[in-house]
């Protein structure tokens, strides 16, 4: 499980079940384990409550902006 945080204010965004190695470029909505409630949507964009744009809603997943978030934890190798 990875914990994604906003790069600007360091608030927790959500806990994500990442499978496989590689970067976190997409966050599939089905794999989000816990939402901490610090995100809001404006049209198709996802913002932290501090105003930082985190990603873009593409339907079944979020396309993440690489410099807008950080993460910690372990990725699960499949």
Secondary structure, 3 states (H helix, E strand, C coil): CEEEEECCCCCEEEEECCECCCCCCEEEHHHEEEECCCEEEECCEEEECCCCEEEEECCCEEEECHHHEEEEECCECC
